[in-house]
Amino acid sequence: MAPRKLSDSDKQQITSIYCQPGETTSTLAKKFGISSSTVSRVLKQMLPDNEYAKLMKWKRSGERGSFPLKDSDVVDQLSSK
């Protein structure tokens, strides 16, 4: 079976959903029928390096504290599409 091709809309959804508490690369991989590494690649492509780093730090901390990208123009743009 050929790998699933993700649309731009899929990539935007993946990024937007991942920014929510409780979502992991594994949960998104299952939802979209792709691998966890593909989810990680999408996130790296969709977010600027500094915002990707903030998001990963927040996720690895157990999502404690405030959401690091709440004022991000990138996430706002993704959410409005």
MOPAC internal coordinates of N, CA, C and O (Angstrom, degrees):
PM7 1SCF
backbone

  N    0.0000 0     0.00 0     0.00 0    0    0    0
  C    1.4418 1     0.00 0     0.00 0    1    0    0
  C    1.5323 1   108.62 1     0.00 0    2    1    0
  O    1.2310 1   120.96 1   -43.12 1    3    2    1
  N    1.3078 1   115.78 1   136.88 1    3    2    1
  C    1.4605 1   121.75 1   179.85 1    5    3    2
  C    1.5275 1   110.18 1   -73.19 1    6    5    3
  O    1.2310 1   120.62 1   -33.93 1    7    6    5
  N    1.3428 1   116.41 1   146.07 1    7    6    5
  C    1.4609 1   118.76 1   177.60 1    9    7    6
  C    1.5292 1   111.25 1   -63.35 1   10    9    7
  O    1.2310 1   121.17 1   -30.32 1   11   10    9
  N    1.3062 1   115.37 1   149.68 1   11   10    9
  C    1.4641 1   120.70 1  -179.05 1   13   11   10
  C    1.5225 1   109.30 1   -73.87 1   14   13   11
  O    1.2310 1   120.54 1   -46.41 1   15   14   13
  N    1.3103 1   116.58 1   133.59 1   15   14   13
  C    1.4679 1   122.56 1   176.39 1   17   15   14
  C    1.5146 1   108.51 1   -89.20 1   18   17   15
  O    1.2310 1   120.55 1   -55.50 1   19   18   17
  N    1.3152 1   116.55 1   124.50 1   19   18   17
  C    1.4606 1   120.96 1   179.92 1   21   19   18
  C    1.5257 1   110.05 1   -87.32 1   22   21   19
  O    1.2310 1   120.92 1   -46.92 1   23   22   21
  N    1.3132 1   115.85 1   133.08 1   23   22   21
  C    1.4615 1   120.39 1   175.61 1   25   23   22
  C    1.5293 1   108.90 1   -79.81 1   26   25   23
  O    1.2310 1   120.78 1   -11.82 1   27   26   25
  N    1.3223 1   116.11 1   168.18 1   27   26   25
  C    1.4618 1   119.81 1   175.69 1   29   27   26
  C    1.5291 1   110.29 1   -60.65 1   30   29   27
  O    1.2310 1   120.86 1   143.04 1   31   30   29
  N    1.3220 1   115.95 1   -36.96 1   31   30   29
  C    1.4636 1   121.03 1   178.14 1   33   31   30
  C    1.5315 1   110.63 1   -63.18 1   34   33   31
  O    1.2310 1   120.28 1   137.40 1   35   34   33
  N    1.3315 1   117.07 1   -42.60 1   35   34   33
  C    1.4702 1   121.14 1   176.82 1   37   35   34
  C    1.5275 1   110.24 1   -58.63 1   38   37   35
  O    1.2310 1   120.61 1   134.96 1   39   38   37
  N    1.3204 1   116.43 1   -45.04 1   39   38   37
  C    1.4643 1   121.18 1  -178.42 1   41   39   38
  C    1.5234 1   110.60 1   -63.88 1   42   41   39
  O    1.2310 1   120.21 1   140.33 1   43   42   41
  N    1.3088 1   117.21 1   -39.67 1   43   42   41
  C    1.4630 1   120.94 1   177.75 1   45   43   42
  C    1.5293 1   110.47 1   -65.30 1   46   45   43
  O    1.2310 1   120.74 1   137.70 1   47   46   45
  N    1.3260 1   116.19 1   -42.30 1   47   46   45
  C    1.4688 1   120.11 1   178.79 1   49   47   46
  C    1.5213 1   111.03 1   -63.78 1   50   49   47
  O    1.2310 1   120.28 1   135.80 1   51   50   49
  N    1.3122 1   117.07 1   -44.20 1   51   50   49
  C    1.4664 1   121.43 1  -179.85 1   53   51   50
  C    1.5165 1   109.90 1   -58.09 1   54   53   51
  O    1.2310 1   120.56 1   133.07 1   55   54   53
  N    1.3256 1   116.54 1   -46.93 1   55   54   53
  C    1.4578 1   121.03 1  -178.71 1   57   55   54
  C    1.5248 1   111.32 1   -64.67 1   58   57   55
  O    1.2310 1   120.85 1   134.89 1   59   58   57
  N    1.3007 1   115.98 1   -45.11 1   59   58   57
  C    1.4651 1   120.94 1  -179.02 1   61   59   58
  C    1.5313 1   111.38 1   -64.66 1   62   61   59
  O    1.2310 1   120.41 1   134.75 1   63   62   61
  N    1.3222 1   116.82 1   -45.25 1   63   62   61
  C    1.4703 1   120.87 1  -179.56 1   65   63   62
  C    1.5241 1   111.13 1   -66.26 1   66   65   63
  O    1.2310 1   120.20 1   139.08 1   67   66   65
  N    1.3271 1   117.22 1   -40.92 1   67   66   65
  C    1.4640 1   120.45 1  -178.35 1   69   67   66
  C    1.5274 1   111.46 1   -61.29 1   70   69   67
  O    1.2310 1   120.46 1   150.88 1   71   70   69
  N    1.3201 1   116.73 1   -29.12 1   71   70   69
  C    1.4677 1   121.34 1  -179.27 1   73   71   70
  C    1.5243 1   112.71 1   -72.77 1   74   73   71
  O    1.2310 1   119.70 1   178.68 1   75   74   73
  N    1.3166 1   118.17 1    -1.32 1   75   74   73
  C    1.4586 1   122.29 1   178.87 1   77   75   74
  C    1.5303 1   109.91 1   -94.49 1   78   77   75
  O    1.2310 1   120.39 1   -34.88 1   79   78   77
  N    1.3286 1   116.85 1   145.12 1   79   78   77
  C    1.4672 1   119.78 1   178.23 1   81   79   78
  C    1.5297 1   111.23 1   -57.82 1   82   81   79
  O    1.2310 1   121.11 1   -37.71 1   83   82   81
  N    1.3230 1   115.49 1   142.29 1   83   82   81
  C    1.4613 1   121.20 1   175.46 1   85   83   82
  C    1.5165 1   114.84 1    89.44 1   86   85   83
  O    1.2310 1   120.09 1   167.63 1   87   86   85
  N    1.3235 1   117.44 1   -12.37 1   87   86   85
  C    1.4636 1   119.74 1   179.53 1   89   87   86
  C    1.5216 1   109.80 1   -89.03 1   90   89   87
  O    1.2310 1   120.86 1   -41.39 1   91   90   89
  N    1.3133 1   115.96 1   138.61 1   91   90   89
  C    1.4642 1   121.72 1   179.09 1   93   91   90
  C    1.5212 1   109.41 1  -127.44 1   94   93   91
  O    1.2310 1   121.04 1   -10.53 1   95   94   93
  N    1.3153 1   115.61 1   169.47 1   95   94   93
  C    1.4605 1   118.45 1   176.31 1   97   95   94
  C    1.5296 1   110.05 1   -62.30 1   98   97   95
  O    1.2310 1   120.35 1   146.79 1   99   98   97
  N    1.3107 1   116.94 1   -33.21 1   99   98   97
  C    1.4699 1   120.62 1   179.38 1  101   99   98
  C    1.5260 1   112.17 1   -67.07 1  102  101   99
  O    1.2310 1   120.43 1   135.51 1  103  102  101
  N    1.3437 1   116.78 1   -44.49 1  103  102  101
  C    1.4662 1   118.65 1  -179.36 1  105  103  102
  C    1.5235 1   110.71 1   -65.25 1  106  105  103
  O    1.2310 1   120.50 1   141.41 1  107  106  105
  N    1.3327 1   116.65 1   -38.59 1  107  106  105
  C    1.4642 1   119.60 1   178.77 1  109  107  106
  C    1.5215 1   111.72 1   -70.96 1  110  109  107
  O    1.2310 1   120.57 1   144.46 1  111  110  109
  N    1.3146 1   116.52 1   -35.54 1  111  110  109
  C    1.4652 1   119.89 1   177.91 1  113  111  110
  C    1.5306 1   109.94 1   -60.08 1  114  113  111
  O    1.2310 1   120.79 1   136.98 1  115  114  113
  N    1.3153 1   116.10 1   -43.02 1  115  114  113
  C    1.4669 1   119.68 1   178.59 1  117  115  114
  C    1.5259 1   111.44 1   -65.73 1  118  117  115
  O    1.2310 1   120.47 1   136.13 1  119  118  117
  N    1.3330 1   116.71 1   -43.87 1  119  118  117
  C    1.4674 1   120.57 1  -178.84 1  121  119  118
  C    1.5247 1   112.76 1   -61.75 1  122  121  119
  O    1.2310 1   120.67 1   143.19 1  123  122  121
  N    1.3227 1   116.32 1   -36.81 1  123  122  121
  C    1.4640 1   120.48 1  -174.66 1  125  123  122
  C    1.5338 1   113.34 1  -102.02 1  126  125  123
  O    1.2310 1   120.11 1   177.72 1  127  126  125
  N    1.3213 1   117.40 1    -2.28 1  127  126  125
  C    1.4649 1   120.59 1   178.47 1  129  127  126
  C    1.5222 1   113.34 1    68.48 1  130  129  127
  O    1.2310 1   121.00 1  -141.63 1  131  130  129
  N    1.3433 1   115.70 1    38.37 1  131  130  129
  C    1.4631 1   121.56 1  -179.70 1  133  131  130
  C    1.5256 1   108.51 1  -131.79 1  134  133  131
  O    1.2310 1   120.32 1    -1.87 1  135  134  133
  N    1.3186 1   117.00 1   178.13 1  135  134  133
  C    1.4627 1   120.08 1   179.36 1  137  135  134
  C    1.5299 1   110.61 1   -87.66 1  138  137  135
  O    1.2310 1   121.18 1   -19.14 1  139  138  137
  N    1.3262 1   115.35 1   160.86 1  139  138  137
  C    1.4672 1   120.81 1   176.33 1  141  139  138
  C    1.5194 1   111.30 1   -61.45 1  142  141  139
  O    1.2310 1   120.51 1   143.29 1  143  142  141
  N    1.3198 1   116.63 1   -36.71 1  143  142  141
  C    1.4704 1   119.07 1   179.68 1  145  143  142
  C    1.5245 1   111.38 1   -66.71 1  146  145  143
  O    1.2310 1   120.23 1   148.32 1  147  146  145
  N    1.3235 1   117.16 1   -31.68 1  147  146  145
  C    1.4696 1   120.23 1   175.64 1  149  147  146
  C    1.5224 1   110.13 1   -66.95 1  150  149  147
  O    1.2310 1   120.27 1   139.31 1  151  150  149
  N    1.3273 1   117.09 1   -40.69 1  151  150  149
  C    1.4651 1   120.36 1   176.65 1  153  151  150
  C    1.5266 1   109.40 1   -59.26 1  154  153  151
  O    1.2310 1   120.03 1   134.01 1  155  154  153
  N    1.3118 1   117.54 1   -45.99 1  155  154  153
  C    1.4707 1   121.45 1   179.21 1  157  155  154
  C    1.5236 1   111.35 1   -60.04 1  158  157  155
  O    1.2310 1   120.56 1   137.30 1  159  158  157
  N    1.3234 1   116.53 1   -42.70 1  159  158  157
  C    1.4721 1   120.67 1   178.54 1  161  159  158
  C    1.5243 1   111.27 1   -61.97 1  162  161  159
  O    1.2310 1   120.65 1   137.85 1  163  162  161
  N    1.3315 1   116.37 1   -42.15 1  163  162  161
  C    1.4678 1   120.94 1   178.84 1  165  163  162
  C    1.5236 1   110.04 1   -60.96 1  166  165  163
  O    1.2310 1   120.40 1   134.36 1  167  166  165
  N    1.3226 1   116.85 1   -45.64 1  167  166  165
  C    1.4640 1   120.41 1  -179.68 1  169  167  166
  C    1.5224 1   111.13 1   -60.76 1  170  169  167
  O    1.2310 1   120.46 1   137.62 1  171  170  169
  N    1.3218 1   116.73 1   -42.38 1  171  170  169
  C    1.4677 1   121.04 1   179.03 1  173  171  170
  C    1.5302 1   111.08 1   -64.53 1  174  173  171
  O    1.2310 1   120.47 1   144.30 1  175  174  173
  N    1.3165 1   116.71 1   -35.70 1  175  174  173
  C    1.4670 1   120.44 1   179.59 1  177  175  174
  C    1.5277 1   111.71 1   -72.82 1  178  177  175
  O    1.2310 1   120.50 1   143.00 1  179  178  177
  N    1.3068 1   116.65 1   -37.00 1  179  178  177
  C    1.4627 1   121.21 1  -170.98 1  181  179  178
  C    1.5371 1   114.02 1   -84.80 1  182  181  179
  O    1.2310 1   120.06 1   155.24 1  183  182  181
  N    1.3194 1   117.50 1   -24.76 1  183  182  181
  C    1.4619 1   120.71 1  -175.90 1  185  183  182
  C    1.5233 1   111.20 1  -111.02 1  186  185  183
  O    1.2310 1   120.60 1   -37.26 1  187  186  185
  N    1.3301 1   116.45 1   142.74 1  187  186  185
  C    1.4770 1   118.97 1   171.82 1  189  187  186
  C    1.5352 1   109.13 1   -59.98 1  190  189  187
  O    1.2310 1   120.50 1   -28.05 1  191  190  189
  N    1.3335 1   116.65 1   151.95 1  191  190  189
  C    1.4655 1   121.59 1  -175.65 1  193  191  190
  C    1.5221 1   113.53 1   -52.24 1  194  193  191
  O    1.2310 1   120.04 1   136.01 1  195  194  193
  N    1.3332 1   117.53 1   -43.99 1  195  194  193
  C    1.4643 1   119.51 1  -177.26 1  197  195  194
  C    1.5332 1   111.58 1   -67.18 1  198  197  195
  O    1.2310 1   119.78 1   143.29 1  199  198  197
  N    1.3225 1   118.02 1   -36.71 1  199  198  197
  C    1.4644 1   120.63 1   179.42 1  201  199  198
  C    1.5288 1   110.99 1   -74.55 1  202  201  199
  O    1.2310 1   120.57 1   144.27 1  203  202  201
  N    1.3249 1   116.52 1   -35.73 1  203  202  201
  C    1.4622 1   120.20 1   175.26 1  205  203  202
  C    1.5327 1   109.64 1   -61.01 1  206  205  203
  O    1.2310 1   120.65 1   136.15 1  207  206  205
  N    1.3301 1   116.36 1   -43.85 1  207  206  205
  C    1.4667 1   120.69 1  -179.73 1  209  207  206
  C    1.5274 1   111.18 1   -62.89 1  210  209  207
  O    1.2310 1   120.04 1   137.67 1  211  210  209
  N    1.3335 1   117.53 1   -42.33 1  211  210  209
  C    1.4708 1   121.28 1   177.79 1  213  211  210
  C    1.5268 1   111.13 1   -61.84 1  214  213  211
  O    1.2310 1   120.98 1   136.12 1  215  214  213
  N    1.3157 1   115.73 1   -43.88 1  215  214  213
  C    1.4667 1   120.76 1  -178.94 1  217  215  214
  C    1.5210 1   110.98 1   -63.77 1  218  217  215
  O    1.2310 1   120.13 1   135.85 1  219  218  217
  N    1.3363 1   117.36 1   -44.15 1  219  218  217
  C    1.4652 1   120.84 1  -179.63 1  221  219  218
  C    1.5321 1   110.32 1   -64.88 1  222  221  219
  O    1.2310 1   120.26 1   139.63 1  223  222  221
  N    1.3195 1   117.10 1   -40.37 1  223  222  221
  C    1.4629 1   120.33 1   178.85 1  225  223  222
  C    1.5291 1   110.29 1   -61.89 1  226  225  223
  O    1.2310 1   120.64 1   137.56 1  227  226  225
  N    1.3294 1   116.37 1   -42.44 1  227  226  225
  C    1.4664 1   121.41 1   179.02 1  229  227  226
  C    1.5258 1   111.11 1   -63.97 1  230  229  227
  O    1.2310 1   120.48 1   134.34 1  231  230  229
  N    1.3230 1   116.69 1   -45.66 1  231  230  229
  C    1.4699 1   120.38 1  -179.70 1  233  231  230
  C    1.5259 1   110.43 1   -62.95 1  234  233  231
  O    1.2310 1   120.28 1   137.45 1  235  234  233
  N    1.3231 1   117.06 1   -42.55 1  235  234  233
  C    1.4683 1   120.89 1  -177.61 1  237  235  234
  C    1.5213 1   112.38 1   -71.06 1  238  237  235
  O    1.2310 1   120.56 1   159.94 1  239  238  237
  N    1.3293 1   116.53 1   -20.06 1  239  238  237
  C    1.4683 1   119.70 1   178.94 1  241  239  238
  C    1.5258 1   111.54 1   -83.18 1  242  241  239
  O    1.2310 1   120.60 1  -175.85 1  243  242  241
  N    1.3169 1   116.46 1     4.15 1  243  242  241
  C    1.4583 1   120.34 1  -177.03 1  245  243  242
  C    1.5150 1   111.38 1    82.45 1  246  245  243
  O    1.2310 1   120.92 1  -159.89 1  247  246  245
  N    1.3371 1   115.84 1    20.11 1  247  246  245
  C    1.4653 1   122.90 1   177.66 1  249  247  246
  C    1.5219 1   111.92 1    61.40 1  250  249  247
  O    1.2310 1   120.93 1  -147.97 1  251  250  249
  N    1.3310 1   115.82 1    32.03 1  251  250  249
  C    1.4650 1   120.03 1   175.80 1  253  251  250
  C    1.5149 1   109.49 1   -82.24 1  254  253  251
  O    1.2310 1   120.99 1   -28.40 1  255  254  253
  N    1.2939 1   115.70 1   151.60 1  255  254  253
  C    1.4518 1   119.99 1   179.37 1  257  255  254
  C    1.5154 1   111.36 1    82.66 1  258  257  255
  O    1.2310 1   121.14 1     9.26 1  259  258  257
  N    1.3018 1   115.43 1  -170.74 1  259  258  257
  C    1.4622 1   119.52 1  -176.38 1  261  259  258
  C    1.5166 1   111.23 1   -79.67 1  262  261  259
  O    1.2310 1   121.50 1   -27.09 1  263  262  261
  N    1.3022 1   114.74 1   152.91 1  263  262  261
  C    1.4562 1   122.15 1   179.05 1  265  263  262
  C    1.5230 1   108.49 1   -63.38 1  266  265  263
  O    1.2310 1   119.49 1   -56.18 1  267  266  265
  N    1.3333 1   118.58 1   123.82 1  267  266  265
  C    1.4571 1   121.39 1  -171.79 1  269  267  266
  C    1.5289 1   115.50 1   -70.20 1  270  269  267
  O    1.2310 1   119.80 1   159.86 1  271  270  269
  N    1.3046 1   117.99 1   -20.14 1  271  270  269
  C    1.4583 1   119.98 1  -175.71 1  273  271  270
  C    1.5169 1   112.73 1  -112.77 1  274  273  271
  O    1.2310 1   120.40 1  -158.78 1  275  274  273
  N    1.3319 1   116.84 1    21.22 1  275  274  273
  C    1.4631 1   119.53 1  -175.50 1  277  275  274
  C    1.5172 1   112.55 1   -60.58 1  278  277  275
  O    1.2310 1   119.94 1   151.55 1  279  278  277
  N    1.3206 1   117.72 1   -28.45 1  279  278  277
  C    1.4628 1   121.00 1  -179.99 1  281  279  278
  C    1.5269 1   111.65 1  -104.81 1  282  281  279
  O    1.2310 1   120.42 1  -162.62 1  283  282  281
  N    1.3034 1   116.80 1    17.38 1  283  282  281
  C    1.4596 1   121.11 1  -176.19 1  285  283  282
  C    1.5259 1   111.89 1   -76.73 1  286  285  283
  O    1.2310 1   120.88 1   -49.92 1  287  286  285
  N    1.3006 1   115.92 1   130.08 1  287  286  285
  C    1.4657 1   120.72 1   175.33 1  289  287  286
  C    1.5236 1   110.75 1   -63.98 1  290  289  287
  O    1.2310 1   120.60 1   144.69 1  291  290  289
  N    1.3265 1   116.47 1   -35.31 1  291  290  289
  C    1.4669 1   120.38 1  -178.48 1  293  291  290
  C    1.5213 1   110.46 1   -63.69 1  294  293  291
  O    1.2310 1   120.16 1   131.35 1  295  294  293
  N    1.3192 1   117.30 1   -48.65 1  295  294  293
  C    1.4634 1   121.21 1  -179.08 1  297  295  294
  C    1.5282 1   109.97 1   -66.26 1  298  297  295
  O    1.2310 1   120.42 1   140.57 1  299  298  297
  N    1.3252 1   116.81 1   -39.43 1  299  298  297
  C    1.4669 1   119.51 1   176.33 1  301  299  298
  C    1.5223 1   111.31 1   -59.44 1  302  301  299
  O    1.2310 1   120.68 1   137.70 1  303  302  301
  N    1.3102 1   116.30 1   -42.30 1  303  302  301
  C    1.4684 1   120.51 1   178.89 1  305  303  302
  C    1.5124 1   111.26 1   -64.69 1  306  305  303
  O    1.2310 1   120.10 1   139.95 1  307  306  305
  N    1.3193 1   117.42 1   -40.05 1  307  306  305
  C    1.4602 1   121.58 1  -179.83 1  309  307  306
  C    1.5212 1   110.52 1   -66.84 1  310  309  307
  O    1.2310 1   120.87 1   139.57 1  311  310  309
  N    1.3173 1   115.95 1   -40.43 1  311  310  309
  C    1.4614 1   120.21 1  -178.08 1  313  311  310
  C    1.5225 1   112.79 1   -69.02 1  314  313  311
  O    1.2310 1   120.29 1   151.00 1  315  314  313
  N    1.3124 1   117.05 1   -29.00 1  315  314  313
  C    1.4618 1   120.34 1  -176.41 1  317  315  314
  C    1.5324 1   112.94 1   -84.90 1  318  317  315
  O    1.2310 1   120.10 1   172.65 1  319  318  317
  N    1.3177 1   117.41 1    -7.35 1  319  318  317
  C    1.4683 1   119.77 1  -178.43 1  321  319  318
  C    1.4977 1   111.94 1   -88.36 1  322  321  319
  O    1.2310 1   120.10 1   180.00 1  323  322  321

